[in-house]
Structure formats: C-alpha cells, structure tokens
C-alpha cells in the first residue's frame, strides 16, 4: 500500500496504520518505509480485538510463510526485529466518513496481506457497504453449541482462550450495539485487569464511568488512558479501598448524589497471609463480600432512581470447588490459605448476589453474578505466579474475561431477568459438586452475618 499511496489519496482516502509496537519502534518504522500518514500505537491490542483479528502461534507457522517472506524481500521489505505482540496478526479495512465499512480483510497467517486492488475497488464511490451488527448465522451458533458441549467438561479449554472463541460463535453482536450516553456506571478495582477493560468498554459505549480505585496514582493513569482511547471525557476517579468500611461510608453519599445505573463489584485481592482490616475483618472477606454489600446498601436509593439499574458481582470459577463457609469465615481458627480464602469469598459473592436480586426485585434493579474464566490479568500474574506460568499459553485476554461483565451491564437481554450466574453470556449452574450446595437457611445466615459485619458488629 505504501507504493500505491498516490492512488489511494487520489480516491480521497488516507492510509492510516495501527501497530502494536511502542512509540520508538513506530518512529523507526515510519522512517524506514518513508511514511507520511497517520500512524498509531496500540500495544494493548484494543483495536485488534475490536476488529476481530486473529492471534495465535499456529498461524505464524504456515507453510506459506516462506513465500510471503520472499515476496516481501522482492518488494524491498526486510524483517529486522520484532516489537509488540509477535503472535498478533493484522488486517485491512476501508472505512468511510461516518463509519460505514466497505472492506474487511483479516490476515490468515504471518505475511498474508490484503490485495491492494481489492482495497482500491472498495474506495470507489459506489462500493457496497458491508452488513454490520447482524446476528450470527444459525450454522455458526449451532457449531458453537456443539463444540461447547465438548470443551466445557474439560474446564481448561472452556475457561481459557479456546473456550471464549467457541462460546463467542453464539454471541449476538446486536446485544452490545447500544448507546450508554446518559448512564452512570461505577466500577470498583478499575485501574487494571478486568475492571479496567470493563470501564474502557463502558466508556467506549458512551457511558459516564466512575473508576473506584484504591490507588490514586494508578487510578489517574487508568482514567487518562480510557479518555484517550475512547474519546470519552466523562471518565472520573474516586479513591476507594472497598475493604475499609469507613472509606465506603465516607464516599457513598457523594456517589449516591446522582442516580447509579450500573454498579460493578470487581475489586479483589488474593493474599498469601491473613490480614485484618481496621474493622477487624479478614481482608479477603472484607474486599469481596462485606465492603461490596455495604456499598450496595448505601447506594440502594441511587440505584432505585435509575430506570434500568444493574448490579454485577465479578466472581470466579474457583468458587465451584468450595461450599459456603459459615464455620470459620474469618480464618481465626484455621491455618490461612489465600487460594481457599479467595474461593470461599467468591462462593459467598454468588450467594449474596442472589439474595440481593430478591431484595431489589420489586425496585426493578437487576442483580447478576458472573465468572470470567481464566484471564491473563495483573492479579493472576502477581498472586498466582506458578498458575500463570503453567497456563499463560491458554489464558484469555483481560478484554475477553470482561466481556460478560460488559454484557450484563449494558445489553437489553441481560436486563430481562435477575439473580443469574453467567459465564460467556450464558446462564450457568452455580454448583458442580453436591457437597458444595448450601441450604436456604445458610443463605439467610450469610445475609445476617454480612449485615452485622457491615454495621461494625460481631456475628
């Protein structure tokens, strides 16, 4: 395309390049190829994911790779280094002013590029606009359901990147063809990982997003990145450690001064040693259960002022291994185990979300829980380094892990019910093993204890 830039511009178009390297690499790339058009850096691959471009090792080992390399050498191009994500493939798009798409080409393997003549044809004034936002074909949806039956029992394939690719065959793209302008969304733990991707996606859909972050420095950096990437200036930051109940009480009146349309309980922690908060609560329990419960209670009037309020609890697939712990939830008698503590808190979140769904049903507030599968987030990298080393080849991207959070917060279909537990946009069961089931009495006991803890009383 570089060699035919005059033809492209003669048709009133501009060549815009998006790469996943850093700024210095982009500068060298511009100089090496003599480019004078717009060149953007996307090291986090947001544009690539939004465009549905392929990523994988197999595609880079195609037998046609030597042919592509020889063709590039003949054209004067030479690979001298690798920057960014080496496994990410590219593509080409022709987009008219206003956003209409007249051409889309996703590379099938390394070195595979769109034929320039096809691109020039798509620049013609009478080039047809490609259909967008159409539901998946019945065949693709059927294939997704059949494959899901094969991979879901394996857990590894289902929770990882492969599972998302299979489950997404049945996704309806129209579900997130929504405009959230005028809606106010609160996301805890929004400076990184799933929380960041959730806030980014909601802002991209036009929402006013409030990042609730423990660190001001990291929160400010996330806010500026989201504003820059989405063009949405209505991204705000409030500093909040949700495990500290006094901090929740202090900030809640400000947050509740306007209607709250979406509240996402995403903040989390996985500790290696038992630690108590200033309220005397075990911090994992306080972060995932007590703090979010108190925040929901204090924001209830603001949620009820919305005409379509949603509360989303971000749980974990790890909760499937544990039952609701009521004997020693504070870990005062047991030897502390961070992974088990995390899984028990995530089980409690699922139970609590269903209780909140019952509590808020008549007010029209929809409450759901979900689990994201196995996503390659900073939390996993830092808290579970051995697990990360073992599974990183199959982990989902943070955006893939956050997809169902965004779907529950924004889609019309998710607002038609309440009290569900979701994975990859599908309602799922909350128990795999009989011994993990809790009784109605135990569920009510959890509510009573969390109410007492949130009020600073013993239980």
C-alpha positions in Angstrom: 0.0 0.0 0.0 2.9 2.3 0.6 3.9 2.1 -3.0 0.4 3.0 -4.2 -0.4 5.7 -1.7 -0.9 8.2 -4.5 -3.7 6.0 -5.9 -5.3 5.8 -2.5 -5.2 9.5 -2.0 -6.4 10.2 -5.5 -9.6 8.5 -4.4 -10.0 10.9 -1.5 -8.7 8.4 1.1 -5.9 8.3 3.6 -3.8 5.3 4.7 -3.9 5.0 8.5 -1.6 2.5 10.1 -2.1 0.9 13.6 0.7 -1.1 15.0 1.2 -2.9 18.4 4.8 -1.7 19.0 5.9 1.2 21.1 6.4 4.8 20.1 10.2 4.5 19.3 9.6 1.4 17.1 6.8 3.3 15.3 9.1 6.2 14.7 11.7 3.9 13.1 9.1 2.1 11.1 7.9 5.4 9.7 11.4 6.4 8.7 12.4 3.0 7.2 9.3 3.0 4.9 9.2 6.7 4.2 5.6 7.1 5.5 4.0 10.5 6.0 0.5 9.5 7.0 -1.1 8.8 10.4 0.5 6.0 12.5 -0.9 4.9 15.8 0.5 2.6 18.5 -1.8 0.1 20.1 0.4 -2.1 22.4 -2.6 -3.4 24.4 -4.3 -4.6 21.1 -7.7 -2.9 21.7 -8.1 -2.1 18.1 -7.1 -5.6 17.0 -9.6 -7.2 19.3 -12.4 -4.8 18.3 -11.7 -5.7 14.7 -11.8 -9.4 15.4 -8.3 -10.0 14.1 -6.6 -13.4 14.6 -3.9 -14.2 17.1 -2.1 -17.5 17.5 1.1 -19.4 17.1 -0.2 -21.9 14.5 -0.9 -19.1 12.1 2.7 -18.0 12.2 4.0 -21.4 11.3 2.1 -21.7 8.0 3.9 -23.5 5.1 3.2 -20.4 3.0 5.3 -18.2 5.3 8.5 -18.5 3.1 6.5 -17.5 0.1 5.2 -14.4 1.9 8.8 -13.6 3.1 10.3 -13.9 -0.4 7.6 -11.6 -1.8 8.3 -9.0 0.9 12.1 -9.2 0.1 11.5 -8.6 -3.6 9.4 -5.6 -2.7 12.2 -4.2 -0.6 10.9 -5.0 2.9 13.1 -6.8 5.4 12.2 -8.1 8.9 15.0 -6.7 11.2 13.3 -7.0 14.6 10.1 -7.9 16.5 8.2 -5.4 18.6 4.9 -5.7 20.4 2.8 -8.9 20.3 4.6 -11.3 17.9 1.6 -13.6 17.7 -0.9 -10.9 16.6 -2.0 -10.9 13.0 -3.2 -7.9 11.2 -5.7 -6.9 8.6 -7.0 -4.1 6.4 -10.2 -2.1 6.5 -11.8 0.6 4.3 -14.0 2.9 6.4 -16.0 5.7 5.0 -16.6 9.0 6.8 -19.4 8.2 9.3 -18.2 4.7 10.0 -19.6 2.7 7.1 -17.4 -0.3 6.3 -16.8 -1.2 2.6 -13.9 -3.7 3.0 -12.6 -6.0 5.7 -9.6 -8.4 5.4 -8.2 -10.4 8.3 -4.8 -11.9 7.7 -4.9 -15.7 7.9 -1.1 -16.1 8.6 2.0 -14.1 9.0 2.8 -12.2 5.9 -0.7 -12.5 4.5 -1.9 -9.1 3.3 -5.0 -7.8 1.6 -4.7 -7.4 -2.2 -4.3 -3.7 -2.9 -6.5 -3.9 -5.9 -9.4 -5.0 -3.7 -8.8 -2.1 -1.4 -8.8 0.3 -4.3 -12.1 -1.1 -5.5 -13.6 -0.6 -2.0 -12.7 3.1 -2.3 -15.0 3.6 -5.2 -18.0 5.9 -4.5 -20.4 3.1 -5.4 -18.6 0.4 -3.4 -21.3 -1.5 -1.4 -21.4 -1.2 2.4 -20.7 -4.4 4.3 -23.5 -5.5 6.6 -22.7 -5.0 10.3 -24.3 -6.0 13.5 -26.1 -9.0 12.0 -26.8 -12.0 14.3 -24.5 -15.0 14.0 -25.5 -17.5 11.3 -27.6 -20.4 12.6 -24.8 -22.7 11.4 -22.1 -20.8 13.4 -24.3 -20.7 16.5 -25.0 -24.4 16.2 -21.3 -25.2 15.8 -20.6 -23.1 18.9 -23.1 -25.0 20.9 -21.9 -28.4 19.7 -18.2 -27.5 20.4 -19.1 -26.1 23.8 -20.6 -29.5 24.8 -17.2 -31.0 24.0 -14.9 -28.4 25.7 -16.9 -27.3 28.7 -16.4 -30.5 30.7 -12.6 -30.1 30.3 -12.6 -26.8 32.3 -9.1 -25.9 30.9 -10.3 -25.5 27.3 -13.6 -23.9 28.4 -12.1 -21.4 30.9 -9.3 -20.5 28.6 -9.0 -18.6 25.3 -10.3 -21.6 23.3 -13.5 -21.6 25.3 -14.1 -18.0 24.6 -13.6 -18.4 20.9 -16.1 -21.3 20.8 -18.7 -19.6 23.0 -18.5 -16.4 21.1 -19.7 -18.1 18.0 -23.2 -17.9 19.5 -22.9 -14.3 20.7 -25.3 -11.8 19.1 -23.3 -8.7 18.2 -26.5 -6.6 18.4 -26.5 -7.2 22.2 -23.8 -4.6 22.6 -25.0 -2.3 19.8 -26.2 0.1 22.5 -25.6 3.7 23.3 -25.0 4.2 27.1 -25.0 8.0 26.9 -26.7 9.4 29.9 -26.0 6.3 32.0 -23.6 6.4 35.0 -21.5 3.3 35.7 -19.4 2.7 38.8 -16.6 0.1 38.6 -14.5 -1.0 41.6 -10.9 -2.1 41.0 -11.0 -0.3 37.6 -7.3 0.6 37.2 -6.2 -2.7 35.8 -7.3 -6.2 34.5 -11.0 -7.0 34.2 -12.0 -3.7 35.9 -10.0 -1.6 33.5 -11.4 -3.5 30.5 -14.9 -3.1 31.8 -14.6 0.6 32.4 -12.9 1.0 29.0 -15.7 -0.8 27.2 -18.5 1.0 29.0 -16.8 4.4 28.3 -16.5 3.3 24.6 -20.3 2.7 24.6 -20.7 6.3 25.7 -21.4 5.8 29.5 -20.2 8.2 32.2 -17.8 5.9 34.1 -16.6 6.4 37.7 -13.5 4.4 38.5 -13.3 3.4 42.1 -9.7 2.6 42.8 -7.6 2.0 45.8 -4.5 3.9 44.4 -4.9 7.4 43.2 -1.8 7.3 41.1 -2.9 4.1 39.2 -6.4 5.3 39.0 -5.4 8.6 37.4 -3.3 6.8 34.9 -6.2 4.5 34.0 -8.6 7.4 33.7 -6.4 9.2 31.3 -5.8 6.1 29.2 -9.5 5.4 28.9 -10.2 9.0 28.0 -7.6 9.0 25.3 -8.6 5.6 23.9 -12.3 6.2 23.8 -12.5 10.0 23.3 -15.0 10.0 26.2 -14.1 12.8 28.6 -16.7 11.7 31.1 -14.5 9.3 32.9 -14.0 10.1 36.6 -12.0 8.8 39.5 -12.8 8.3 43.2 -10.3 6.8 45.5 -11.8 3.9 47.5 -10.5 0.9 49.3 -13.7 -1.2 49.4 -12.3 -3.4 52.2 -12.3 -0.4 54.6 -15.9 0.2 55.7 -15.3 3.7 56.9 -14.0 4.7 53.5 -17.1 3.2 51.9 -19.4 5.1 54.3 -17.5 8.4 53.6 -17.7 8.1 49.8 -21.2 6.7 49.5 -23.1 9.9 49.9 -21.2 11.5 47.1 -21.7 8.5 44.8 -25.4 8.4 45.7 -26.0 12.1 45.0 -27.0 11.1 41.4 -28.7 8.0 40.0 -26.5 5.0 39.7 -27.3 2.9 36.6 -24.6 0.3 36.9 -22.5 -0.9 39.8 -19.8 -3.5 39.1 -18.2 -5.2 42.1 -14.9 -6.1 40.6 -12.2 -5.1 43.2 -10.4 -8.2 44.5 -7.4 -9.4 46.4 -5.7 -12.8 46.9 -3.4 -12.6 49.9 -0.7 -15.0 51.0 -1.1 -14.3 54.7 -4.1 -13.4 56.8 -4.5 -9.7 57.3 -7.2 -7.9 59.2 -8.7 -4.6 58.2 -9.2 -1.7 60.7 -12.7 -3.1 61.3 -11.1 -6.4 62.4 -12.3 -8.3 59.3 -10.2 -10.7 57.3 -9.3 -8.6 54.3 -10.3 -11.1 51.6 -13.7 -11.4 53.1 -14.0 -7.6 53.5 -12.8 -6.9 50.0 -15.1 -9.3 48.1 -18.1 -9.6 50.4 -18.6 -7.1 53.3 -17.4 -4.0 51.5 -19.4 -4.6 48.3 -22.5 -5.5 50.4 -22.3 -2.2 52.4 -21.7 -0.2 49.2 -24.7 -1.8 47.6 -26.9 -1.0 50.6 -25.7 2.6 50.8 -26.2 3.1 47.0 -29.6 1.4 47.0 -31.6 4.7 46.8 -29.4 5.9 43.9 -29.9 2.5 42.1 -33.6 2.7 42.6 -33.7 6.2 41.0 -32.4 4.6 37.7 -34.9 3.3 35.2 -32.7 0.3 34.4 -30.2 -0.3 37.2 -27.8 -3.2 37.1 -25.5 -4.7 39.8 -22.8 -7.1 38.6 -20.7 -9.2 41.0 -17.5 -10.5 39.5 -16.9 -13.9 41.0 -14.5 -16.7 39.9 -14.7 -20.2 38.6 -12.7 -21.2 41.7 -15.9 -20.9 43.7 -17.1 -24.2 42.2 -14.6 -26.0 44.5 -15.9 -24.6 47.8 -19.2 -24.5 49.7 -20.5 -21.6 51.6 -18.2 -21.3 54.7 -20.0 -20.3 57.9 -18.0 -22.2 60.5 -14.8 -20.0 60.3 -15.2 -17.4 57.5 -12.8 -15.0 59.2 -10.0 -17.6 59.4 -9.5 -17.2 63.1 -9.3 -21.0 63.8 -7.9 -22.4 60.6 -4.4 -22.0 59.1 -4.8 -19.4 56.5 -4.8 -20.4 52.8 -5.1 -17.5 50.4 -6.4 -19.5 47.5 -9.1 -21.2 49.5 -10.0 -17.9 51.2 -10.4 -16.3 47.8 -12.6 -19.2 46.5 -14.8 -19.1 49.6 -15.3 -15.4 49.2 -16.2 -15.9 45.6 -18.8 -18.5 46.6 -20.2 -16.0 49.2 -20.5 -13.4 46.4 -22.6 -15.7 44.3 -24.9 -16.5 47.2 -25.1 -12.8 48.2 -25.8 -11.7 44.6 -28.9 -13.9 44.5 -30.1 -12.6 47.9 -29.7 -9.0 46.6 -31.6 -9.9 43.5 -34.5 -11.0 45.7 -34.2 -7.9 47.8 -34.2 -5.5 44.8 -36.6 -7.3 42.5 -39.6 -5.1 43.2 -37.5 -2.0 42.8 -36.6 -3.1 39.2 -32.8 -3.3 40.0 -31.3 -6.3 38.2 -28.6 -8.2 40.0 -26.3 -10.9 38.5 -23.0 -12.6 39.2 -20.6 -14.0 36.6 -17.2 -15.6 36.3 -14.7 -14.5 33.7 -12.8 -17.8 33.0 -9.1 -17.7 33.2 -7.8 -14.3 32.1 -4.3 -13.0 31.9 -4.6 -10.2 34.4 -2.1 -8.5 36.7 -3.8 -10.1 39.7 -3.2 -13.6 38.3 0.4 -12.8 37.4 1.2 -11.4 40.8 -0.9 -13.6 43.1 -0.7 -16.9 41.3 2.7 -16.9 39.5 3.0 -20.7 39.3 -0.5 -21.0 37.9 0.3 -18.1 35.4 3.5 -19.8 34.2 1.6 -23.1 33.7 -1.4 -21.7 31.9 -0.4 -18.4 30.2 -0.4 -20.0 26.8 -4.2 -20.7 27.1 -5.3 -17.7 29.2 -7.9 -15.3 27.8 -7.1 -11.6 27.3 -8.5 -9.3 30.0 -11.0 -8.0 27.5 -12.3 -11.5 26.8 -12.6 -12.1 30.5 -14.5 -8.8 30.9 -16.9 -9.4 28.0 -19.7 -10.9 30.1 -19.4 -8.1 32.7 -20.0 -5.6 30.0 -22.8 -7.7 28.5 -24.6 -7.9 31.9 -24.1 -4.1 32.4 -25.2 -3.0 29.0 -27.2 -5.4 27.0 -31.0 -5.3 26.8 -31.2 -9.1 27.1 -29.4 -9.2 30.4 -31.9 -6.7 31.8 -34.8 -9.1 31.2 -34.0 -11.2 34.2 -32.3 -11.1 37.6 -30.5 -13.4 40.0 -28.5 -15.3 37.4 -24.9 -16.6 37.3 -23.3 -16.2 33.9 -20.2 -17.3 32.0 -19.6 -16.2 28.4 -23.0 -14.6 28.2 -24.9 -17.8 29.1 -26.6 -18.5 32.4 -24.8 -21.3 34.2 -25.4 -23.5 37.3 -23.7 -22.5 40.5 -22.8 -26.0 41.7 -20.8 -28.8 40.1 -20.4 -30.9 43.2 -23.3 -32.0 45.6 -21.3 -31.2 48.8 -21.0 -27.5 47.8 -24.7 -26.8 47.9 -26.0 -24.6 50.7 -29.4 -24.5 52.2 -31.8 -21.6 52.3 -31.2 -21.3 56.0 -27.4 -21.0 55.3 -28.0 -18.3 52.7 -30.1 -16.3 55.1 -27.4 -16.8 57.8 -24.8 -15.3 55.4 -27.0 -12.2 54.9 -27.5 -11.8 58.7 -23.7 -12.0 59.3 -22.7 -9.7 56.5 -25.3 -7.2 57.7 -23.8 -7.4 61.2 -20.2 -7.1 59.9 -21.1 -4.1 57.7 -22.5 -2.3 60.8 -19.4 -3.0 62.8 -21.0 -5.7 65.0 -19.7 -9.2 65.6 -21.5 -12.2 64.2 
